[in-house]
Amino acid sequence: MNFKKDILLIDLETTGLDSSRHEIIQLAAILLDKKSLAEKEVFCTYLKPTAWQRRDPKSMKINGITLKQVQGAPSLKEAIAGFEAAFGRDVVLAYYGGPVDMDFLRAAYKKIKRPFLFDYHYFNLWGVFYAYLAAKNKLKNGKKFTGFTLDDFMKEFKLTSSDRHDALEDCRLEAEILRRVIKEI
């Protein structure tokens, strides 16, 4: 399968789920080759929070990021500059799950008064994975609309992780699942 542009798979860890109240505290991205889906470039950084007191305890329990880990981290402006320098903007942004990561990324650009010049077409891996499971008749959990989580998909492909909810580790897991799904279709 050949995509028209390289795919920039992003994953964020945040202090909560509301992009107007909470902040990005880890930004990771992997550039996948448009032909092979091989990893071409990687970017990962913690970000120094400006409103740590507003963090959501539930979100923080999931990501496990501590104040000590982010205290000396770059500012949002510095992190976004590094992110752009690593990849440019002539890519297709991809993410897994709901629009939370894209909402936070767009809000981050707005906050630092920088134009968000990425293409408005995004590649949501969740939709591809959902279609894959539907085709395999594996959406049998009537209690969950989604039918799966990233952890469920890891089980499907017998993948393990020692550091789930680290943004870079999640990017790598999502990239590997994408490669396997594409290979099967």
ChimeraX attribute file (.defattr): number of C-alpha atoms within 10 A of each C-alpha:
attribute: neighborCount
match mode: 1-to-1
recipient: residues
	/A:1	9
	/A:2	10
	/A:3	12
	/A:4	9
	/A:5	14
	/A:6	21
	/A:7	26
	/A:8	27
	/A:9	27
	/A:10	25
	/A:11	28
	/A:12	27
	/A:13	26
	/A:14	26
	/A:15	26
	/A:16	20
	/A:17	19
	/A:18	13
	/A:19	19
	/A:20	12
	/A:21	12
	/A:22	20
	/A:23	27
	/A:24	22
	/A:25	28
	/A:26	26
	/A:27	24
	/A:28	22
	/A:29	28
	/A:30	24
	/A:31	25
	/A:32	23
	/A:33	17
	/A:34	18
	/A:35	13
	/A:36	12
	/A:37	19
	/A:38	15
	/A:39	15
	/A:40	14
	/A:41	13
	/A:42	18
	/A:43	18
	/A:44	20
	/A:45	20
	/A:46	23
	/A:47	25
	/A:48	22
	/A:49	24
	/A:50	13
	/A:51	11
	/A:52	13
	/A:53	9
	/A:54	13
	/A:55	17
	/A:56	16
	/A:57	11
	/A:58	12
	/A:59	15
	/A:60	15
	/A:61	11
	/A:62	12
	/A:63	20
	/A:64	16
	/A:65	19
	/A:66	11
	/A:67	12
	/A:68	8
	/A:69	14
	/A:70	17
	/A:71	14
	/A:72	12
	/A:73	17
	/A:74	17
	/A:75	17
	/A:76	23
	/A:77	16
	/A:78	13
	/A:79	20
	/A:80	20
	/A:81	13
	/A:82	16
	/A:83	19
	/A:84	11
	/A:85	11
	/A:86	15
	/A:87	18
	/A:88	12
	/A:89	15
	/A:90	13
	/A:91	19
	/A:92	21
	/A:93	22
	/A:94	25
	/A:95	24
	/A:96	23
	/A:97	15
	/A:98	12
	/A:99	11
	/A:100	17
	/A:101	22
	/A:102	20
	/A:103	14
	/A:104	21
	/A:105	20
	/A:106	17
	/A:107	17
	/A:108	20
	/A:109	16
	/A:110	12
	/A:111	12
	/A:112	12
	/A:113	10
	/A:114	13
	/A:115	9
	/A:116	14
	/A:117	11
	/A:118	14
	/A:119	11
	/A:120	9
	/A:121	9
	/A:122	17
	/A:123	16
	/A:124	17
	/A:125	19
	/A:126	20
	/A:127	13
	/A:128	15
	/A:129	22
	/A:130	18
	/A:131	14
	/A:132	17
	/A:133	18
	/A:134	13
	/A:135	11
	/A:136	9
	/A:137	9
	/A:138	13
	/A:139	17
	/A:140	13
	/A:141	10
	/A:142	8
	/A:143	7
	/A:144	10
	/A:145	9
	/A:146	13
	/A:147	15
	/A:148	18
	/A:149	14
	/A:150	17
	/A:151	13
	/A:152	12
	/A:153	17
	/A:154	16
	/A:155	11
	/A:156	13
	/A:157	12
	/A:158	8
	/A:159	13
	/A:160	11
	/A:161	13
	/A:162	7
	/A:163	12
	/A:164	16
	/A:165	17
	/A:166	21
	/A:167	24
	/A:168	25
	/A:169	18
	/A:170	22
	/A:171	25
	/A:172	20
	/A:173	20
	/A:174	23
	/A:175	24
	/A:176	18
	/A:177	20
	/A:178	17
	/A:179	15
	/A:180	12
	/A:181	16
	/A:182	14
	/A:183	9
	/A:184	8
	/A:185	8
